[in-house]
């Protein structure tokens, strides 16, 4: 039966079953006041309905395009009012990332999100390789609104793009706006047909350099221009985004395209996966084609007869001719070639130093049968290397060499410069005279003082193997080789430096130095 409302009109009556269910619910509700377990279940059911109501709702688009954007957008105020009055627990929660790298395989690769790059010039190249910039040009030339593309580039630079998943024909990622839940963005590219892949594989397998370049993460121009549309052109990128903006592309899709260009920079196999083939699949196919090509070329090539002799002739005893005499040893080692300076390459000065030293040692070994450096200590070898450079003292060209060698031997550049002067004066013996005082036997050392007095020189003060001028500016040192070595110093400074040429006669060693006569 229908019931009458207050205005005299009749309302459709409820069926008996509906009445019974309503009464049952009412009675159960009243009885539920005394049933705690049923009240708890009703509370949980209410919370679940509230969660499901907000879990799948799209967040409001707060970063819509400017008012002059021809693409239709959802009115901002319709979402703001609804968003303000939702309880805090009802706001959709956005996880830190929505990537699922555990599902990756041969035809599915997930790449982590790129870190923000900061501000960049709008007219600068975004990608670092020519194929990465070709991808960016396909995006920018096929876009209908340059402002959206520019904002998408800013999103990419600021790190708004989450992890990127690449599959054949598709690039997928979530791009963050200013709302909690990011937008799902997908960019589609046409996979290559089987006939196109056959042509690409034939071209790559025909030149081993192509395979080597791919393994080195490079994409040669000749491989990309083999008649197969490997790189996209304007209009070949088909973006899709869950945002309400219908621009082509929206800024979220443009951001994903820019970050995809960075993936292509690092690994061109990402581009090949987009076109339909995985890295391992491609390398196996190229390996098989290269082997088959080599086998065909071997079959087509006419077999050549190998020269040989009979075994009886090879094993027959015979007198061998004498070996030719060795080539004469050159008079001196030649100069090494000039080494160019290359960014990131070895130091040309160090290369020249090593080559010159190696040539000198080889020349000495050929001429004398012994290596003059084999028995030197680390310090002696460092002094020898520094003394091999022309010039004297710490000049501009040798400053770096002196600093490096001094650091390696735990000495100062000044110590090394003094040792170099001693080495140039007498080699290993001259260095020993500089650093090792010793007590000479009676004889040559004792006869030196009368010889100096006979030459009208003052009486030198003896100490071990050294004779020092009374004014303290000239010193004679007797080496273990029987030669006298002359040293000079500022009066009273005790800063002795080797000077002149060693001599068997102490007076002859002082000749030409202008030694004072004591008057």
C-alpha positions in Angstrom: 0.0 0.0 0.0 1.1 3.5 -0.8 1.3 6.1 2.0 0.1 9.7 1.9 2.5 12.5 2.5 1.6 15.8 4.2 0.5 17.5 0.9 -2.1 14.8 0.2 0.1 13.1 -2.4 0.8 9.5 -2.1 4.2 7.9 -1.9 5.0 4.5 -3.3 4.6 2.1 -0.5 7.4 -0.2 0.6 7.0 -3.9 0.3 6.5 -6.2 3.2 10.1 -7.5 2.9 11.5 -4.0 2.9 9.4 -3.1 6.0 10.6 -6.2 7.7 14.3 -5.4 6.9 13.9 -1.9 8.1 12.3 -3.0 11.3 14.9 -5.6 11.8 17.7 -3.1 11.3 15.9 -0.7 13.7 15.5 -3.4 16.3 19.0 -4.6 15.8 20.3 -1.1 16.2 18.4 -0.7 19.4 19.6 -4.0 20.7 23.1 -3.1 19.5 23.3 -0.6 22.3 23.7 -3.5 24.7 26.0 -5.5 22.2 29.6 -4.2 22.4 31.0 -6.6 19.7 28.4 -5.5 17.1 29.1 -1.8 17.8 32.8 -2.4 17.2 32.1 -4.2 13.9 29.9 -1.3 12.8 32.6 1.2 13.7 35.2 -0.8 11.7 32.9 -1.0 8.7 32.3 2.7 8.8 36.0 3.4 8.8 36.6 1.0 5.9 33.9 2.8 3.8 35.5 6.2 4.6 38.9 4.8 3.5 37.6 3.3 0.3 35.8 6.6 -0.5 39.1 8.6 -0.4 41.6 6.0 -1.5 40.7 6.2 -5.3 39.8 9.8 -5.5 42.1 11.9 -7.8 43.6 14.8 -5.8 42.7 18.3 -7.0 45.0 19.9 -9.6 46.5 22.9 -8.0 49.3 23.7 -10.5 47.1 24.1 -13.6 48.3 26.1 -16.5 47.9 29.9 -16.8 44.6 31.4 -17.7 45.5 31.8 -21.3 46.0 28.1 -21.7 43.6 26.9 -24.4 43.4 23.4 -22.9 40.3 22.9 -20.5 41.1 22.5 -16.8 39.1 21.6 -13.8 38.0 24.7 -11.9 40.3 25.2 -8.9 37.7 26.2 -6.4 35.6 23.1 -6.8 38.4 21.0 -5.4 39.7 23.5 -2.8 36.4 23.6 -0.9 36.2 19.8 -0.8 39.8 19.4 0.2 39.6 21.9 3.1 36.7 20.2 4.8 38.1 16.7 4.7 39.5 15.4 8.0 43.3 15.0 8.1 43.0 11.2 8.1 41.0 11.3 4.8 43.7 13.1 2.8 45.2 10.5 0.4 48.6 9.3 1.5 51.4 9.3 -1.1 54.2 6.7 -0.6 57.8 7.9 -1.1 58.0 5.9 -4.4 55.6 3.8 -6.4 58.4 1.9 -8.3 58.4 -1.9 -8.3 62.0 -2.9 -9.4 61.4 -6.5 -8.1 59.3 -7.1 -11.2 62.2 -6.2 -13.6 63.3 -8.6 -16.3 64.7 -8.7 -19.8 61.9 -6.5 -21.1 61.3 -4.4 -18.1 63.8 -2.1 -16.4 63.3 0.3 -13.5 65.7 3.2 -12.9 65.8 5.2 -9.6 64.8 8.8 -9.6 67.3 11.4 -10.5 68.5 14.0 -7.9 67.5 17.6 -8.5 69.9 19.5 -10.8 69.1 23.0 -9.7 68.5 26.0 -12.0 69.7 25.7 -15.6 69.6 28.0 -18.6 66.4 27.5 -20.6 68.3 27.6 -23.9 71.1 25.2 -22.8 71.3 21.6 -23.9 69.5 19.3 -21.4 71.1 16.0 -22.5 74.8 15.2 -22.7 74.9 13.1 -25.9 73.7 13.6 -29.4 71.1 10.9 -29.2 69.8 12.2 -25.8 69.4 15.7 -27.4 67.7 14.1 -30.4 65.1 12.7 -28.0 64.6 16.2 -26.4 64.2 17.8 -29.9 61.5 15.3 -30.7 59.7 16.4 -27.6 60.1 20.1 -28.1 59.4 20.2 -31.8 56.2 18.1 -31.4 54.8 20.1 -28.5 51.8 22.4 -29.0 52.7 24.7 -26.1 56.2 25.8 -25.3 55.2 27.1 -21.9 54.2 23.6 -20.8 57.4 22.1 -22.0 59.4 24.8 -20.2 57.6 24.0 -17.0 58.1 20.3 -17.5 61.9 21.0 -17.8 61.8 22.8 -14.5 60.0 19.8 -12.9 62.7 17.5 -14.2 65.5 19.8 -12.9 63.8 20.0 -9.5 63.5 16.2 -9.2 59.7 15.8 -9.4 59.9 12.7 -11.5 59.9 9.4 -9.5 61.6 6.1 -10.6 61.1 5.4 -14.3 60.0 2.1 -15.7 60.9 1.3 -19.3 59.2 -1.5 -21.3 58.9 -2.0 -25.0 57.0 0.9 -26.4 56.5 2.7 -23.1 58.1 4.9 -20.5 56.1 5.1 -17.2 56.7 7.2 -14.0 54.8 9.1 -11.4 55.4 12.9 -11.4 54.8 15.0 -8.3 52.8 18.2 -8.3 52.1 20.1 -5.1 49.3 17.7 -4.1 50.2 14.6 -2.0 49.3 12.0 -4.7 51.5 12.1 -7.8 50.2 11.8 -11.4 50.7 8.6 -13.4 52.5 9.6 -16.7 53.2 7.3 -19.6 55.0 8.2 -22.9 54.5 5.7 -25.7 56.8 5.0 -28.7 56.2 2.7 -31.6 58.2 -0.6 -31.2 60.1 -1.6 -34.4 58.7 -4.3 -36.6 60.5 -7.6 -37.1 61.7 -6.6 -40.6 63.1 -3.3 -39.2 65.0 -5.3 -36.4 66.5 -7.6 -39.1 67.8 -4.6 -41.0 69.2 -3.0 -37.8 70.9 -6.2 -36.7 72.5 -6.8 -40.1 73.9 -3.2 -40.0 75.3 -3.6 -36.5 76.8 -7.1 -37.1 78.4 -5.9 -40.3 80.8 -3.6 -38.5 82.5 -4.8 -35.2 83.0 -1.2 -34.2 79.2 -0.8 -33.8 79.1 -3.7 -31.3 82.1 -2.3 -29.4 80.5 1.2 -29.3 77.2 -0.2 -27.9 79.1 -2.1 -25.2 80.9 1.1 -24.4 77.5 2.8 -24.0 77.8 4.8 -27.2 75.5 5.1 -30.2 77.3 5.7 -33.5 75.6 8.0 -36.0 76.0 5.5 -38.7 74.1 2.9 -36.7 71.2 5.3 -35.9 71.0 6.3 -39.6 70.8 2.8 -41.0 67.3 3.3 -42.4 65.5 2.2 -39.2 63.7 4.9 -37.2 65.6 4.3 -34.0 65.3 7.8 -32.7 61.9 9.4 -32.5 60.9 12.4 -34.6 58.4 15.3 -33.9 55.0 13.8 -33.1 56.4 10.2 -32.5 56.1 10.6 -28.7 52.5 9.9 -27.4 52.2 11.1 -23.8 49.4 10.2 -21.4 48.9 11.7 -17.9 46.2 11.3 -15.2 46.1 15.0 -14.6 43.0 17.0 -15.9 45.2 19.0 -18.3 44.7 17.9 -21.9 47.7 19.8 -23.3 50.0 17.9 -25.7 52.1 17.3 -23.7 51.2 18.5 -20.2 54.1 19.6 -18.0 54.2 16.2 -16.2 54.7 14.3 -19.4 57.3 16.8 -20.6 59.2 16.3 -17.3 59.2 12.5 -17.8 60.5 13.0 -21.4 63.4 15.2 -20.2 64.4 12.6 -17.5 64.2 9.9 -20.1 66.8 11.8 -22.2 69.1 11.5 -19.2 68.5 7.7 -19.1 69.4 7.5 -22.8 72.6 9.5 -22.1 73.8 6.9 -19.7 72.7 3.8 -21.6 71.6 3.7 -25.3 70.2 0.2 -24.7 67.3 2.0 -23.0 66.4 3.4 -26.4 66.6 -0.1 -27.9 64.4 -1.5 -25.2 61.8 1.2 -26.0 61.9 0.0 -29.6 61.2 -3.6 -28.5 64.4 -5.5 -27.7 66.2 -6.1 -24.4 70.0 -5.7 -24.0 70.8 -9.5 -23.5 68.5 -10.4 -26.4 70.2 -7.9 -28.7 73.8 -8.9 -27.7 73.0 -12.6 -28.2 71.5 -11.9 -31.7 74.5 -9.8 -32.7 76.9 -12.5 -31.5 75.1 -15.2 -33.5 75.0 -13.0 -36.6 78.7 -12.1 -36.3 79.7 -15.8 -36.0 77.5 -16.7 -38.9 79.0 -13.9 -41.0 82.6 -15.0 -40.2 81.7 -18.7 -41.0 80.3 -17.7 -44.4 83.3 -15.6 -45.2 85.5 -18.5 -44.2 83.6 -20.9 -46.5 83.7 -18.5 -49.4 87.4 -17.9 -49.1 89.5 -20.3 -51.1 91.8 -22.5 -49.0 95.4 -21.6 -49.4 98.2 -24.2 -49.4 100.5 -24.0 -46.5 104.3 -24.2 -47.2 106.1 -27.0 -45.5 108.9 -29.5 -45.6 109.0 -33.2 -44.9 109.6 -34.3 -41.4 112.7 -36.4 -42.3 114.2 -33.2 -43.7 113.3 -31.2 -40.7 114.8 -33.7 -38.3 117.9 -34.5 -40.3 121.2 -33.4 -38.5 122.8 -30.4 -40.1 125.3 -27.7 -39.2 123.7 -24.4 -38.3 125.2 -21.1 -39.5 126.8 -18.9 -36.9 124.6 -16.1 -35.4 125.3 -12.6 -36.8 127.3 -10.3 -34.7 125.4 -7.9 -32.5 124.8 -4.4 -33.7 127.2 -1.8 -32.4 126.2 0.2 -29.4 125.3 3.8 -30.4 127.5 6.6 -29.2 124.8 8.0 -27.0 121.1 7.5 -26.4 118.9 9.6 -28.6 116.3 12.2 -27.4 112.8 10.9 -26.8 109.9 12.3 -28.9 107.9 15.2 -27.8 104.8 14.1 -25.9 101.6 16.2 -26.4 99.6 17.4 -23.5 96.1 15.9 -23.3 93.4 16.7 -20.8 93.3 13.9 -18.2 96.4 12.3 -19.7 99.9 11.9 -18.2 102.2 14.8 -17.7 104.4 15.3 -20.8 107.3 16.5 -18.5 107.1 13.3 -16.5 106.9 11.1 -19.6 110.0 12.9 -21.1 111.8 12.3 -17.8 111.0 8.6 -17.7 111.8 8.0 -21.3 115.2 9.9 -21.1 116.2 7.9 -18.0 115.2 4.6 -19.5 117.2 5.3 -22.6 120.3 6.2 -20.6 120.1 3.1 -18.5 119.6 0.9 -21.5 122.6 2.5 -23.2 124.8 1.9 -20.2 123.6 -1.7 -19.9 124.5 -2.4 -23.6 127.9 -0.8 -23.3 129.0 -2.1 -19.9 126.8 -5.0 -19.1 125.6 -3.5 -15.8 122.8 -1.3 -14.8 124.2 1.8 -13.0 120.9 2.3 -11.1 120.4 -1.3 -9.9 122.3 -0.8 -6.6 121.2 2.7 -5.7 119.0 3.5 -2.7 115.7 5.3 -3.1 117.3 8.6 -2.1 120.3 8.2 -4.4 118.0 7.3 -7.3 115.8 10.4 -6.6 118.9 12.6 -6.6 120.1 11.0 -9.8 116.7 11.6 -11.5 116.7 15.3 -10.4 120.3 15.8 -11.5 119.6 14.4 -15.0 117.6 17.5 -15.9 119.6 20.4 -17.4 120.0 23.6 -15.4 120.8 24.2 -11.8 118.8 25.0 -8.7 115.0 25.2 -8.4 113.9 26.6 -11.7 110.4 26.9 -13.0 110.6 23.8 -15.1 112.1 21.6 -12.4 110.1 22.9 -9.4 107.3 20.2 -9.7 109.9 17.4 -10.2 111.9 18.5 -7.2 108.7 18.8 -5.0 107.5 15.3 -6.0 110.9 13.6 -5.5 111.5 15.3 -2.2 108.0 14.3 -0.9 108.6 10.6 -2.0 111.9 10.5 -0.1 110.7 12.5 3.0 113.2 15.3 2.3 112.8 19.0 1.5 113.3 20.5 -2.0 116.3 22.4 -0.5 117.9 19.2 0.6 117.3 17.7 -2.8 118.9 20.8 -4.5 122.0 20.5 -2.4 122.3 16.8 -3.1 121.8 17.4 -6.8 124.8 19.8 -6.8 126.9 17.1 -5.0 125.8 14.5 -7.5 126.8 16.7 -10.5 130.1 17.3 -8.8 131.0 13.6 -8.3 128.1 11.2 -8.7 127.6 8.7 -6.0 131.0 9.5 -4.4 130.1 13.2 -4.4 126.8 12.6 -2.6 128.7 10.4 0.0 131.2 13.3 0.5 128.2 15.6 1.2 126.4 13.4 3.7 129.0 11.0 5.3 132.0 12.4 7.2 134.7 9.8 7.8 138.1 9.5 9.4 140.8 9.1 6.6 144.0 7.2 7.3 147.4 9.0 7.7 149.1 10.0 4.5 147.2 12.0 1.8 145.1 13.9 4.3 148.1 14.8 6.5 150.1 16.0 3.5 147.4 18.4 2.3 148.0 21.1 5.0 151.7 21.6 4.1 150.8 21.8 0.4 148.2 24.6 1.2 150.7 26.5 3.3 153.3 26.2 0.5 150.7 27.8 -1.9 150.6 30.9 0.4 147.2 29.8 1.9 146.4 30.1 5.6 146.4 27.1 7.9 143.1 25.2 7.3 141.4 23.7 10.4 141.1 19.9 10.3 138.1 17.8 11.4 137.8 14.2 10.3 138.0 14.3 6.4 137.5 18.1 6.2 139.8 21.1 6.1 138.1 24.4 6.7 139.5 27.9 5.9 140.0 30.0 9.1 137.6 32.6 7.8 134.9 29.8 7.4 134.0 30.3 3.8 135.9 27.6 1.9 136.2 23.9 2.8 138.1 20.9 1.3 136.6 17.4 1.8 138.5 14.3 1.0 136.4 11.5 -0.6 136.9 7.8 -0.3 138.0 7.8 -3.9 141.0 10.0 -3.0 139.7 13.2 -4.6 139.4 16.6 -2.9 135.9 18.2 -3.1 135.5 22.0 -2.6 132.6 23.5 -0.7 131.7 27.1 -0.1 129.5 28.9 2.5 128.8 32.4 3.7 131.2 33.2 6.6 129.7 31.9 9.9 126.7 30.4 8.2 127.8 26.7 8.0 125.7 26.4 4.9 128.1 24.4 2.7 127.4 23.9 -1.0 129.6 21.9 -3.5 131.6 24.0 -5.9 134.1 23.3 -8.7 135.6 20.0 -9.9 137.2 17.4 -7.7 141.0 17.0 -8.0 143.7 14.8 -6.6 145.6 17.9 -5.5 144.0 20.1 -2.8 145.6 23.2 -4.3 144.4 22.3 -7.8 140.8 21.8 -6.4 140.9 25.4 -5.1 142.2 26.8 -8.4 139.6 29.1 -10.1 137.5 29.6 -6.9 139.2 32.7 -5.8 140.0 31.3 -2.3 141.0 34.0 0.2 144.7 34.2 1.1 144.0 35.1 4.7 145.3 38.6 4.6 
